[in-house]
Every structure is written in structure tokens, then in C-alpha cells.
Amino acid sequence: MSDLAANVVGTAAALCSITSFAPQMIKIWKERDASSVSLKTYSLTVICFVLWTTYGVLTGAWPIVIANACALVMAAGVLAMKWRFDGPRSA
């Protein structure tokens, strides 16, 4: 595969990863309700992006760092809204 084709595919993948969280963030913000969001799933997703970003830094793979750091911000935003709008639950 040519470098151009690989870069196009990589850029498209990064943009999809980053923007995939936007609809969830917008929905939570508008409705002020995050009850349908899985805390475990988004916690694991945030950990995943932290690990990928760290991997990118350690290996000097800056496209991986940038893409995963941006996705980390988006996923962490959903997680923060989960904590904010879900509130404490009674046992």
C-alpha cells in the first residue's frame, strides 16, 4: 500500500474514533441524563486511550499520540458527564 493511501486510511480512522463520541456527548448535555451510559464501558474506554497514548509516546508514534489523545478527551468528557448527570445512586 502506498504511503498516501495508508495516511488517508489512518486519518479517516482517527477522525472516526474522535468524532464517534460527539453524538453521545451532545445527547447527554442536551438531556442532562447519562443513565443509559455504561460507567464500566466508558471507564475501560478511557483507560484504553490512556494506554494507546502512552504507547504512542513511548514509541515516538506521534499520529497515534495525537489521535488517541483527542479520543481520550472525548471519552473522558462522556465519563465526566456520566458522573455529573447520573449523580449518586442510592443502594
CNS distance restraints for C-alpha pairs under 8 A (distance, minus, plus):
assign (resid   1 and name CA) (resid   5 and name CA) 6.46 0.50 0.50
assign (resid   1 and name CA) (resid   6 and name CA) 6.53 0.50 0.50
assign (resid   2 and name CA) (resid   6 and name CA) 6.23 0.50 0.50
assign (resid   3 and name CA) (resid   7 and name CA) 6.03 0.50 0.50
assign (resid   4 and name CA) (resid   8 and name CA) 6.15 0.50 0.50
assign (resid   5 and name CA) (resid   9 and name CA) 6.19 0.50 0.50
assign (resid   6 and name CA) (resid  10 and name CA) 6.01 0.50 0.50
assign (resid   7 and name CA) (resid  11 and name CA) 5.91 0.50 0.50
assign (resid   8 and name CA) (resid  12 and name CA) 6.11 0.50 0.50
assign (resid   9 and name CA) (resid  13 and name CA) 6.12 0.50 0.50
assign (resid  10 and name CA) (resid  14 and name CA) 6.15 0.50 0.50
assign (resid  11 and name CA) (resid  15 and name CA) 6.16 0.50 0.50
assign (resid  12 and name CA) (resid  16 and name CA) 6.15 0.50 0.50
assign (resid  13 and name CA) (resid  17 and name CA) 6.14 0.50 0.50
assign (resid  14 and name CA) (resid  18 and name CA) 6.14 0.50 0.50
assign (resid  14 and name CA) (resid  67 and name CA) 5.36 0.50 0.50
assign (resid  14 and name CA) (resid  68 and name CA) 7.76 0.50 0.50
assign (resid  15 and name CA) (resid  19 and name CA) 5.99 0.50 0.50
assign (resid  15 and name CA) (resid  67 and name CA) 7.68 0.50 0.50
assign (resid  16 and name CA) (resid  20 and name CA) 5.71 0.50 0.50
assign (resid  17 and name CA) (resid  21 and name CA) 7.64 0.50 0.50
assign (resid  17 and name CA) (resid  67 and name CA) 7.84 0.50 0.50
assign (resid  17 and name CA) (resid  71 and name CA) 6.26 0.50 0.50
assign (resid  18 and name CA) (resid  22 and name CA) 7.91 0.50 0.50
assign (resid  18 and name CA) (resid  67 and name CA) 7.10 0.50 0.50
assign (resid  18 and name CA) (resid  68 and name CA) 7.81 0.50 0.50
assign (resid  18 and name CA) (resid  70 and name CA) 6.15 0.50 0.50
assign (resid  18 and name CA) (resid  71 and name CA) 4.44 0.50 0.50
assign (resid  18 and name CA) (resid  74 and name CA) 6.78 0.50 0.50
assign (resid  19 and name CA) (resid  23 and name CA) 7.97 0.50 0.50
assign (resid  19 and name CA) (resid  71 and name CA) 7.78 0.50 0.50
assign (resid  19 and name CA) (resid  74 and name CA) 7.97 0.50 0.50
assign (resid  21 and name CA) (resid  25 and name CA) 6.25 0.50 0.50
assign (resid  21 and name CA) (resid  71 and name CA) 7.89 0.50 0.50
assign (resid  21 and name CA) (resid  74 and name CA) 5.97 0.50 0.50
assign (resid  21 and name CA) (resid  75 and name CA) 6.36 0.50 0.50
assign (resid  21 and name CA) (resid  78 and name CA) 7.48 0.50 0.50
assign (resid  22 and name CA) (resid  26 and name CA) 6.05 0.50 0.50
assign (resid  22 and name CA) (resid  74 and name CA) 7.23 0.50 0.50
assign (resid  23 and name CA) (resid  27 and name CA) 6.09 0.50 0.50
assign (resid  24 and name CA) (resid  28 and name CA) 6.16 0.50 0.50
assign (resid  24 and name CA) (resid  78 and name CA) 7.15 0.50 0.50
assign (resid  25 and name CA) (resid  29 and name CA) 6.08 0.50 0.50
assign (resid  25 and name CA) (resid  74 and name CA) 8.00 0.50 0.50
assign (resid  25 and name CA) (resid  77 and name CA) 7.20 0.50 0.50
assign (resid  25 and name CA) (resid  78 and name CA) 5.57 0.50 0.50
assign (resid  25 and name CA) (resid  81 and name CA) 7.86 0.50 0.50
assign (resid  26 and name CA) (resid  30 and name CA) 6.06 0.50 0.50
assign (resid  27 and name CA) (resid  31 and name CA) 6.06 0.50 0.50
assign (resid  28 and name CA) (resid  32 and name CA) 5.35 0.50 0.50
assign (resid  28 and name CA) (resid  33 and name CA) 5.37 0.50 0.50
assign (resid  28 and name CA) (resid  34 and name CA) 5.57 0.50 0.50
assign (resid  28 and name CA) (resid  78 and name CA) 7.91 0.50 0.50
assign (resid  28 and name CA) (resid  81 and name CA) 7.14 0.50 0.50
assign (resid  29 and name CA) (resid  33 and name CA) 7.45 0.50 0.50
assign (resid  29 and name CA) (resid  81 and name CA) 7.62 0.50 0.50
assign (resid  32 and name CA) (resid  85 and name CA) 5.78 0.50 0.50
assign (resid  33 and name CA) (resid  82 and name CA) 7.91 0.50 0.50
assign (resid  33 and name CA) (resid  85 and name CA) 5.51 0.50 0.50
assign (resid  33 and name CA) (resid  86 and name CA) 6.50 0.50 0.50
assign (resid  34 and name CA) (resid  81 and name CA) 6.93 0.50 0.50
assign (resid  34 and name CA) (resid  82 and name CA) 5.07 0.50 0.50
assign (resid  34 and name CA) (resid  85 and name CA) 5.77 0.50 0.50
assign (resid  34 and name CA) (resid  86 and name CA) 5.50 0.50 0.50
assign (resid  35 and name CA) (resid  82 and name CA) 7.39 0.50 0.50
assign (resid  35 and name CA) (resid  85 and name CA) 7.95 0.50 0.50
assign (resid  35 and name CA) (resid  86 and name CA) 5.81 0.50 0.50
assign (resid  37 and name CA) (resid  42 and name CA) 7.85 0.50 0.50
assign (resid  37 and name CA) (resid  82 and name CA) 6.85 0.50 0.50
assign (resid  38 and name CA) (resid  42 and name CA) 6.32 0.50 0.50
assign (resid  39 and name CA) (resid  43 and name CA) 5.94 0.50 0.50
assign (resid  39 and name CA) (resid  79 and name CA) 7.08 0.50 0.50
assign (resid  39 and name CA) (resid  82 and name CA) 7.15 0.50 0.50
assign (resid  40 and name CA) (resid  44 and name CA) 6.10 0.50 0.50
assign (resid  41 and name CA) (resid  45 and name CA) 6.11 0.50 0.50
assign (resid  42 and name CA) (resid  46 and name CA) 6.05 0.50 0.50
assign (resid  42 and name CA) (resid  75 and name CA) 6.71 0.50 0.50
assign (resid  42 and name CA) (resid  76 and name CA) 7.77 0.50 0.50
assign (resid  42 and name CA) (resid  78 and name CA) 7.49 0.50 0.50
assign (resid  42 and name CA) (resid  79 and name CA) 5.96 0.50 0.50
assign (resid  43 and name CA) (resid  47 and name CA) 6.30 0.50 0.50
assign (resid  43 and name CA) (resid  79 and name CA) 6.93 0.50 0.50
assign (resid  44 and name CA) (resid  48 and name CA) 6.08 0.50 0.50
assign (resid  45 and name CA) (resid  49 and name CA) 6.33 0.50 0.50
assign (resid  45 and name CA) (resid  75 and name CA) 6.91 0.50 0.50
assign (resid  46 and name CA) (resid  50 and name CA) 6.21 0.50 0.50
assign (resid  46 and name CA) (resid  72 and name CA) 5.88 0.50 0.50
assign (resid  46 and name CA) (resid  75 and name CA) 5.92 0.50 0.50
assign (resid  46 and name CA) (resid  76 and name CA) 6.04 0.50 0.50
assign (resid  47 and name CA) (resid  51 and name CA) 6.20 0.50 0.50
assign (resid  48 and name CA) (resid  52 and name CA) 6.20 0.50 0.50
assign (resid  49 and name CA) (resid  53 and name CA) 5.94 0.50 0.50
assign (resid  49 and name CA) (resid  68 and name CA) 5.54 0.50 0.50
assign (resid  49 and name CA) (resid  69 and name CA) 6.88 0.50 0.50
assign (resid  49 and name CA) (resid  71 and name CA) 6.92 0.50 0.50
assign (resid  49 and name CA) (resid  72 and name CA) 5.23 0.50 0.50
assign (resid  50 and name CA) (resid  54 and name CA) 6.10 0.50 0.50
assign (resid  50 and name CA) (resid  68 and name CA) 7.66 0.50 0.50
assign (resid  50 and name CA) (resid  69 and name CA) 7.45 0.50 0.50
assign (resid  50 and name CA) (resid  72 and name CA) 6.73 0.50 0.50
assign (resid  51 and name CA) (resid  55 and name CA) 6.03 0.50 0.50
assign (resid  52 and name CA) (resid  56 and name CA) 6.13 0.50 0.50
assign (resid  52 and name CA) (resid  64 and name CA) 7.25 0.50 0.50
assign (resid  52 and name CA) (resid  65 and name CA) 7.24 0.50 0.50
assign (resid  52 and name CA) (resid  68 and name CA) 6.32 0.50 0.50
assign (resid  53 and name CA) (resid  57 and name CA) 6.28 0.50 0.50
assign (resid  53 and name CA) (resid  64 and name CA) 6.65 0.50 0.50
assign (resid  53 and name CA) (resid  65 and name CA) 4.68 0.50 0.50
assign (resid  53 and name CA) (resid  66 and name CA) 7.64 0.50 0.50
assign (resid  53 and name CA) (resid  68 and name CA) 5.46 0.50 0.50
assign (resid  53 and name CA) (resid  69 and name CA) 5.85 0.50 0.50
assign (resid  54 and name CA) (resid  58 and name CA) 6.13 0.50 0.50
assign (resid  54 and name CA) (resid  65 and name CA) 7.39 0.50 0.50
assign (resid  55 and name CA) (resid  59 and name CA) 6.10 0.50 0.50
assign (resid  55 and name CA) (resid  65 and name CA) 7.82 0.50 0.50
assign (resid  56 and name CA) (resid  60 and name CA) 5.67 0.50 0.50
assign (resid  56 and name CA) (resid  61 and name CA) 4.65 0.50 0.50
assign (resid  56 and name CA) (resid  62 and name CA) 6.15 0.50 0.50
assign (resid  56 and name CA) (resid  63 and name CA) 7.81 0.50 0.50
assign (resid  56 and name CA) (resid  64 and name CA) 5.32 0.50 0.50
assign (resid  56 and name CA) (resid  65 and name CA) 4.83 0.50 0.50
assign (resid  57 and name CA) (resid  61 and name CA) 6.40 0.50 0.50
assign (resid  57 and name CA) (resid  62 and name CA) 6.89 0.50 0.50
assign (resid  57 and name CA) (resid  65 and name CA) 6.18 0.50 0.50
assign (resid  61 and name CA) (resid  65 and name CA) 6.42 0.50 0.50
assign (resid  62 and name CA) (resid  66 and name CA) 6.05 0.50 0.50
assign (resid  63 and name CA) (resid  67 and name CA) 6.07 0.50 0.50
assign (resid  64 and name CA) (resid  68 and name CA) 5.89 0.50 0.50
assign (resid  65 and name CA) (resid  69 and name CA) 5.78 0.50 0.50
assign (resid  66 and name CA) (resid  70 and name CA) 6.16 0.50 0.50
assign (resid  67 and name CA) (resid  71 and name CA) 6.26 0.50 0.50
assign (resid  68 and name CA) (resid  72 and name CA) 5.84 0.50 0.50
assign (resid  69 and name CA) (resid  73 and name CA) 6.34 0.50 0.50
assign (resid  70 and name CA) (resid  74 and name CA) 6.53 0.50 0.50
assign (resid  71 and name CA) (resid  75 and name CA) 6.10 0.50 0.50
assign (resid  72 and name CA) (resid  76 and name CA) 5.82 0.50 0.50
assign (resid  73 and name CA) (resid  77 and name CA) 6.06 0.50 0.50
assign (resid  74 and name CA) (resid  78 and name CA) 6.55 0.50 0.50
assign (resid  75 and name CA) (resid  79 and name CA) 6.28 0.50 0.50
assign (resid  76 and name CA) (resid  80 and name CA) 5.97 0.50 0.50
assign (resid  77 and name CA) (resid  81 and name CA) 6.19 0.50 0.50
assign (resid  78 and name CA) (resid  82 and name CA) 6.13 0.50 0.50
assign (resid  79 and name CA) (resid  83 and name CA) 6.44 0.50 0.50
assign (resid  80 and name CA) (resid  84 and name CA) 6.14 0.50 0.50
assign (resid  81 and name CA) (resid  85 and name CA) 5.71 0.50 0.50
assign (resid  81 and name CA) (resid  86 and name CA) 7.74 0.50 0.50
assign (resid  82 and name CA) (resid  86 and name CA) 5.46 0.50 0.50
assign (resid  83 and name CA) (resid  87 and name CA) 6.04 0.50 0.50
